[in-house]
Amino acid sequence: MISRLLVANRGEIACRVFRTCRDLGVSTVAVYSDADAGALHVREADAAVRLPGAAPSETYLRGDLIVKAALAAGADAVHPGYGFLSENADFARTVIDAGLVWIGPPPAAIEAMASKTRAKELLGIEPLDPARVTESDLPVLVKAAAGGGGRGMRIVRELPDLAGELESASAEAASAFGDGEVFVEPYVEDGRHVEVQLLCDAHGTVWALGTRDCSLQRRHQKVIEEAPAPGLPAALEASLLDTAVRAAKAVGYVGAGTVEFLVADGRAHFLEMNTRLQVEHPVTEEVYGVDLVALQLAVAEGAKLPPETPAPRGHAIEARLYAEDPARGWAPQTGALRLFDVPGGVRLDTGYASGDAIGVHYDPMIAKLTVHAATRDGAVRKLARALERTRIHGPVTNRDLLVASLRHPEYATADRLDTGFYDRNLPALTTAPGGGDLAAVAAALAAASARRGRFGGGWRNLRSQDETRTYGGTGGDHEVRYRPTRDGGYEVTAPEGVRVVAAAPDRVSLETAEVVRHFDVTAYEDGTVHVGGHRLTARPRFTDPREQTAPGSLLAPMPGTVVRVADGLAVGDAVTAGQPLLWLEAMKMEHRVTAPASGTLTALHAAPGRQVEVGALLAVVQTEERPEAQS
């Protein structure tokens, strides 16, 4: 029997495993990097062991250090989570050789399936030879052989771009997984990403726990997942389940795993088998009423699964809440998560709590919110409303995008579920939500009420000019004008048609078109104001001249590390619009910084290895001056 378990992972993943361990009475051990010293998974564990350093390659990817930590903490088992070393056969062997119980498939099964290239070979599928790719093969997908999560993946539509994308994908894969192997395969445009959850014991029983649809993705990373996959023809669904079971039996699989497919034109194309639990496993747990982590531990202890797979019930949907700005190229965001509160009736999987900091070293996912309902329509409605009611004070997130996605006709009706969803719909989905003007009025009046409470004052016989406040938000700037009234209230003069019902420092009630709405307001010292679901920034009355930058300045869109500068790039070079100049790595993703226009590079402040904060000056491109037309 397992009595003390070390989780070789971090954040939400470790917290998820710890939750089941508490239910089972199993003691827990966390490992943590220096960047994670105060993280939630460290606080929730019964014991924790430091891995010196911050980069994954120095910490969470060091299998030798993790096994040493397990032995030092007296653990008798290691769970790899579902990232980092979870699909590393050598790590599994090291754990087993140390006399510890490995919560995962046999190392031989990992080797057979964890490498996407070897898995395809096992199933008779040959990748493309990069040296022989021609225009007729395009588009193609460059893909990391190890790992997942969209890292090390590039779509190539122009043949001259292939060499650069191979290099870029390999560098990103080596950083994220410690393995820079990449391969090339045909890219199927706008297919559905469908997967099958497996659970196998050591006695020959294989459960195929239905399908999941994970088609809504950005940068090849899943955003919204659901079970079961809606609208699959019965014959196609049966084929997917059968293929997954055959793949598991072919390699003597034991434990939890997932077989992924791309479905297009009524056909299923094998993608890979992930020899681990997946981030989206909660939707399967909700539909089948099982705890997959508890079953993983039971299988590792030698238990037999019941011969019959559990029966499914209802529908479940999961949304991944990221600290990122979808309207700015999905740029990851950092900073203090001042408040994080999710309404009841929602399953929450997270590695953060109110007061925690979101840093630059790891994935920007804050949490997963999962709901279950009797029908898909009911689950869609329930999750959209829960996200609206979730309070998130801190960095910009994708919450509004998630709500808009769930309510978009293509998704809500499941008429067009495919991986091209965001390519088609992102501009409409990132349009600022309505109500920004009213939120700004509430922010201004809450601030005025707070000042009145501190300093007194208010209405005077000699009426002065209106007070003016400006707030920036996702929909642009909102200007508010108001004045105090004789009865201690306020009169709003802009925007028009707003009557103040009540105003206090933390709550404002406003009437428009005969409807009264209530706004909870929280203001922070840095000028950020959260009004319901709106995140506003108080604008200063006068611009600070120090904040001005030279035309053509390239500023860091997010905090991160400069990993590469274009070969031979130097001050004085002529550059063209869209030309890649340098690459930043932030939260384990690589971001390309390109020239904003054609011109001359007049400054270059970026160098490989340099850490930069958001807004840091990276380079300056002086645009070409067009000569005035001769008369």
Solvent accessible surface area in square Angstrom, and as a share of the most:
residue,aa,sasa,rsa
1,M,203,0.91
2,I,12,0.06
3,S,70,0.45
4,R,82,0.30
5,L,0,0.00
6,L,0,0.00
7,V,0,0.00
8,A,0,0.00
9,N,0,0.00
10,R,35,0.13
11,G,5,0.05
12,E,14,0.06
13,I,28,0.14
14,A,0,0.00
15,C,8,0.05
16,R,7,0.02
17,V,0,0.00
18,F,0,0.00
19,R,76,0.28
20,T,2,0.01
21,C,0,0.00
22,R,127,0.46
23,D,114,0.59
24,L,89,0.44
25,G,69,0.67
26,V,16,0.09
27,S,29,0.19
28,T,3,0.02
29,V,0,0.00
30,A,0,0.00
31,V,0,0.00
32,Y,40,0.15
33,S,0,0.00
34,D,63,0.33
35,A,49,0.38
36,D,8,0.04
37,A,58,0.45
38,G,54,0.52
39,A,18,0.14
40,L,23,0.11
41,H,0,0.00
42,V,25,0.14
43,R,121,0.44
44,E,61,0.27
45,A,15,0.12
46,D,100,0.52
47,A,35,0.27
48,A,42,0.33
49,V,38,0.22
50,R,124,0.45
51,L,3,0.02
52,P,74,0.47
53,G,20,0.19
54,A,26,0.20
55,A,39,0.30
56,P,17,0.10
57,S,66,0.42
58,E,85,0.38
59,T,0,0.00
60,Y,0,0.00
61,L,24,0.12
62,R,93,0.34
63,G,13,0.13
64,D,79,0.41
65,L,42,0.21
66,I,0,0.00
67,V,10,0.06
68,K,140,0.59
69,A,3,0.02
70,A,0,0.00
71,L,96,0.48
72,A,83,0.64
73,A,18,0.14
74,G,52,0.50
75,A,8,0.06
76,D,45,0.23
77,A,0,0.00
78,V,0,0.00
79,H,1,0.00
80,P,6,0.04
81,G,1,0.01
82,Y,6,0.02
83,G,22,0.21
84,F,33,0.14
85,L,8,0.04
86,S,2,0.01
87,E,28,0.13
88,N,56,0.29
89,A,11,0.08
90,D,96,0.50
91,F,7,0.03
92,A,0,0.00
93,R,90,0.33
94,T,55,0.32
95,V,0,0.00
96,I,79,0.40
97,D,121,0.63
98,A,36,0.28
99,G,67,0.65
100,L,12,0.06
101,V,55,0.32
102,W,18,0.06
103,I,2,0.01
104,G,19,0.18
105,P,4,0.02
106,P,48,0.30
107,P,19,0.12
108,A,68,0.53
109,A,1,0.00
110,I,1,0.00
111,E,70,0.31
112,A,27,0.21
113,M,0,0.00
114,A,11,0.09
115,S,6,0.04
116,K,7,0.03
117,T,14,0.08
118,R,122,0.44
119,A,0,0.00
120,K,7,0.03
121,E,101,0.45
122,L,87,0.44
123,L,63,0.32
124,G,65,0.63
125,I,62,0.31
126,E,135,0.61
127,P,40,0.25
128,L,50,0.25
129,D,69,0.36
130,P,55,0.35
131,A,96,0.75
132,R,189,0.69
133,V,13,0.07
134,T,66,0.39
135,E,108,0.49
136,S,102,0.66
137,D,51,0.26
138,L,33,0.16
139,P,33,0.21
140,V,0,0.00
141,L,11,0.06
142,V,0,0.00
143,K,6,0.03
144,A,3,0.02
145,A,1,0.00
146,A,23,0.18
147,G,16,0.15
148,G,19,0.18
149,G,36,0.35
150,G,5,0.05
151,R,25,0.09
152,G,0,0.00
153,M,32,0.14
154,R,39,0.14
155,I,55,0.28
156,V,2,0.01
157,R,124,0.45
158,E,103,0.46
159,L,54,0.27
160,P,117,0.74
161,D,69,0.36
162,L,12,0.06
163,A,74,0.58
164,G,42,0.40
165,E,20,0.09
166,L,36,0.18
167,E,97,0.44
168,S,3,0.02
169,A,0,0.00
170,S,34,0.22
171,A,42,0.32
172,E,2,0.01
173,A,0,0.00
174,A,47,0.36
175,S,43,0.28
176,A,4,0.03
177,F,29,0.12
178,G,59,0.56
179,D,55,0.28
180,G,28,0.26
181,E,74,0.33
182,V,33,0.19
183,F,10,0.04
184,V,0,0.00
185,E,14,0.06
186,P,82,0.52
187,Y,42,0.16
188,V,41,0.23
189,E,80,0.36
190,D,60,0.31
191,G,1,0.01
192,R,41,0.15
193,H,16,0.07
194,V,0,0.00
195,E,0,0.00
196,V,0,0.00
197,Q,0,0.00
198,L,0,0.00
199,L,0,0.00
200,C,1,0.00
201,D,3,0.02
202,A,67,0.52
203,H,94,0.42
204,G,60,0.58
205,T,30,0.17
206,V,31,0.18
207,W,9,0.03
208,A,21,0.17
209,L,1,0.01
210,G,9,0.08
211,T,2,0.01
212,R,1,0.00
213,D,4,0.02
214,C,0,0.00
215,S,0,0.00
216,L,2,0.01
217,Q,20,0.09
218,R,13,0.05
219,R,89,0.32
220,H,46,0.21
221,Q,7,0.03
222,K,23,0.10
223,V,0,0.00
224,I,3,0.01
225,E,0,0.00
226,E,2,0.01
227,A,2,0.02
228,P,52,0.33
229,A,8,0.06
230,P,19,0.12
231,G,76,0.73
232,L,22,0.11
233,P,81,0.51
234,A,87,0.67
235,A,82,0.64
236,L,22,0.11
237,E,51,0.23
238,A,58,0.45
239,S,55,0.35
240,L,1,0.01
241,L,47,0.23
242,D,75,0.39
243,T,29,0.17
244,A,0,0.00
245,V,32,0.19
246,R,138,0.50
247,A,2,0.02
248,A,1,0.00
249,K,129,0.55
250,A,70,0.54
251,V,27,0.15
252,G,46,0.45
253,Y,8,0.03
254,V,30,0.17
255,G,4,0.04
256,A,1,0.01
257,G,0,0.00
258,T,0,0.00
259,V,0,0.00
260,E,8,0.04
261,F,5,0.02
262,L,18,0.09
263,V,12,0.07
264,A,18,0.14
265,D,145,0.75
266,G,57,0.55
267,R,151,0.55
268,A,38,0.29
269,H,56,0.25
270,F,23,0.10
271,L,23,0.11
272,E,14,0.06
273,M,1,0.01
274,N,5,0.02
275,T,0,0.00
276,R,28,0.10
277,L,1,0.00
278,Q,3,0.02
279,V,28,0.16
280,E,2,0.01
281,H,0,0.00
282,P,0,0.00
283,V,0,0.00
284,T,1,0.01
285,E,7,0.03
286,E,43,0.19
287,V,2,0.01
288,Y,28,0.11
289,G,55,0.53
290,V,30,0.17
291,D,47,0.24
292,L,0,0.00
293,V,0,0.00
294,A,22,0.17
295,L,37,0.18
296,Q,11,0.05
297,L,5,0.02
298,A,31,0.24
299,V,8,0.04
300,A,35,0.27
301,E,73,0.33
302,G,41,0.40
303,A,45,0.35
304,K,148,0.63
305,L,12,0.06
306,P,78,0.49
307,P,117,0.73
308,E,137,0.61
309,T,52,0.30
310,P,35,0.22
311,A,82,0.64
312,P,83,0.52
313,R,137,0.50
314,G,33,0.31
315,H,11,0.05
316,A,0,0.00
317,I,0,0.00
318,E,0,0.00
319,A,0,0.00
320,R,20,0.07
321,L,0,0.00
322,Y,2,0.01
323,A,0,0.00
324,E,1,0.01
325,D,21,0.11
326,P,10,0.06
327,A,70,0.54
328,R,118,0.43
329,G,44,0.43
330,W,27,0.09
331,A,2,0.01
332,P,7,0.04
333,Q,29,0.13
334,T,45,0.26
335,G,31,0.30
336,A,50,0.39
337,L,0,0.00
338,R,80,0.29
339,L,43,0.21
340,F,22,0.09
341,D,62,0.32
342,V,28,0.16
343,P,19,0.12
344,G,73,0.70
345,G,62,0.60
346,V,25,0.14
347,R,47,0.17
348,L,61,0.30
349,D,1,0.01
350,T,20,0.12
351,G,6,0.06
352,Y,30,0.11
353,A,34,0.26
354,S,55,0.35
355,G,61,0.58
356,D,20,0.10
357,A,76,0.59
358,I,4,0.02
359,G,40,0.38
360,V,38,0.22
361,H,63,0.28
362,Y,15,0.06
363,D,35,0.18
364,P,6,0.04
365,M,28,0.12
366,I,1,0.00
367,A,0,0.00
368,K,0,0.00
369,L,0,0.00
370,T,1,0.01
371,V,3,0.02
372,H,37,0.16
373,A,19,0.15
374,A,92,0.71
375,T,79,0.46
376,R,32,0.12
377,D,94,0.49
378,G,12,0.12
379,A,0,0.00
380,V,11,0.06
381,R,168,0.61
382,K,84,0.35
383,L,0,0.00
384,A,0,0.00
385,R,126,0.46
386,A,7,0.06
387,L,0,0.00
388,E,65,0.29
389,R,131,0.48
390,T,2,0.01
391,R,112,0.41
392,I,12,0.06
393,H,9,0.04
394,G,5,0.05
395,P,10,0.06
396,V,37,0.21
397,T,24,0.14
398,N,1,0.01
399,R,18,0.07
400,D,56,0.29
401,L,5,0.03
402,L,0,0.00
403,V,15,0.09
404,A,33,0.26
405,S,0,0.00
406,L,0,0.00
407,R,121,0.44
408,H,35,0.16
409,P,91,0.57
410,E,33,0.15
411,Y,4,0.01
412,A,29,0.23
413,T,81,0.47
414,A,32,0.25
415,D,119,0.62
416,R,112,0.41
417,L,10,0.05
418,D,11,0.06
419,T,30,0.17
420,G,1,0.01
421,F,0,0.00
422,Y,8,0.03
423,D,120,0.62
424,R,71,0.26
425,N,16,0.08
426,L,39,0.19
427,P,103,0.65
428,A,71,0.55
429,L,12,0.06
430,T,40,0.23
431,T,95,0.55
432,A,34,0.27
433,P,59,0.37
434,G,69,0.67
435,G,39,0.38
436,G,9,0.09
437,D,72,0.38
438,L,31,0.15
439,A,0,0.00
440,A,0,0.00
441,V,0,0.00
442,A,0,0.00
443,A,3,0.02
444,A,0,0.00
445,L,0,0.00
446,A,3,0.02
447,A,35,0.28
448,A,8,0.06
449,S,13,0.08
450,A,26,0.20
451,R,67,0.25
452,R,60,0.22
453,G,68,0.66
454,R,154,0.56
455,F,157,0.66
456,G,42,0.40
457,G,69,0.67
458,G,30,0.29
459,W,87,0.31
460,R,180,0.66
461,N,128,0.66
462,L,154,0.77
463,R,167,0.61
464,S,82,0.53
465,Q,168,0.75
466,D,38,0.19
467,E,77,0.34
468,T,61,0.35
469,R,79,0.29
470,T,38,0.22
471,Y,7,0.03
472,G,4,0.04
473,G,23,0.22
474,T,104,0.60
475,G,49,0.47
476,G,35,0.34
477,D,90,0.46
478,H,24,0.11
479,E,92,0.41
480,V,1,0.00
481,R,94,0.34
482,Y,3,0.01
483,R,36,0.13
484,P,34,0.22
485,T,34,0.20
486,R,180,0.66
487,D,127,0.66
488,G,42,0.41
489,G,25,0.24
490,Y,22,0.09
491,E,78,0.35
492,V,14,0.08
493,T,37,0.22
494,A,16,0.12
495,P,37,0.23
496,E,156,0.70
497,G,63,0.60
498,V,17,0.10
499,R,133,0.48
500,V,23,0.13
501,V,65,0.37
502,A,54,0.42
503,A,33,0.26
504,A,37,0.29
505,P,75,0.47
506,D,92,0.48
507,R,107,0.39
508,V,0,0.00
509,S,9,0.06
510,L,2,0.01
511,E,38,0.17
512,T,24,0.14
513,A,95,0.73
514,E,156,0.70
515,V,74,0.43
516,V,62,0.36
517,R,109,0.40
518,H,106,0.47
519,F,27,0.11
520,D,78,0.40
521,V,7,0.04
522,T,51,0.30
523,A,72,0.56
524,Y,55,0.21
525,E,188,0.84
526,D,91,0.47
527,G,20,0.19
528,T,8,0.05
529,V,10,0.06
530,H,7,0.03
531,V,1,0.00
532,G,46,0.44
533,G,39,0.37
534,H,38,0.17
535,R,87,0.32
536,L,3,0.02
537,T,45,0.26
538,A,43,0.33
539,R,112,0.41
540,P,99,0.62
541,R,201,0.74
542,F,161,0.67
543,T,98,0.57
544,D,41,0.21
545,P,99,0.62
546,R,209,0.76
547,E,125,0.56
548,Q,129,0.57
549,T,83,0.48
550,A,58,0.45
551,P,124,0.78
552,G,23,0.22
553,S,25,0.16
554,L,20,0.10
555,L,73,0.36
556,A,3,0.02
557,P,41,0.26
558,M,4,0.02
559,P,8,0.05
560,G,3,0.03
561,T,32,0.19
562,V,0,0.00
563,V,47,0.27
564,R,53,0.19
565,V,29,0.17
566,A,20,0.15
567,D,142,0.74
568,G,76,0.73
569,L,23,0.12
570,A,50,0.39
571,V,89,0.51
572,G,51,0.49
573,D,51,0.26
574,A,87,0.67
575,V,3,0.02
576,T,85,0.49
577,A,63,0.49
578,G,47,0.46
579,Q,58,0.26
580,P,46,0.29
581,L,0,0.00
582,L,0,0.00
583,W,27,0.10
584,L,0,0.00
585,E,41,0.18
586,A,2,0.01
587,M,4,0.02
588,K,27,0.11
589,M,20,0.09
590,E,17,0.08
591,H,11,0.05
592,R,113,0.41
593,V,13,0.07
594,T,48,0.28
595,A,2,0.01
596,P,76,0.48
597,A,31,0.24
598,S,43,0.28
599,G,1,0.01
600,T,53,0.31
601,L,0,0.00
602,T,57,0.33
603,A,21,0.16
604,L,45,0.22
605,H,91,0.41
606,A,8,0.06
607,A,51,0.40
608,P,93,0.58
609,G,54,0.52
610,R,88,0.32
611,Q,118,0.52
612,V,5,0.03
613,E,126,0.56
614,V,89,0.51
615,G,40,0.38
616,A,23,0.18
617,L,64,0.32
618,L,0,0.00
619,A,0,0.00
620,V,19,0.11
621,V,0,0.00
622,Q,104,0.46
623,T,65,0.38
624,E,119,0.53
625,E,151,0.68
626,R,222,0.81
627,P,127,0.80
628,E,154,0.69
629,A,103,0.80
630,Q,173,0.77
631,S,161,1.04
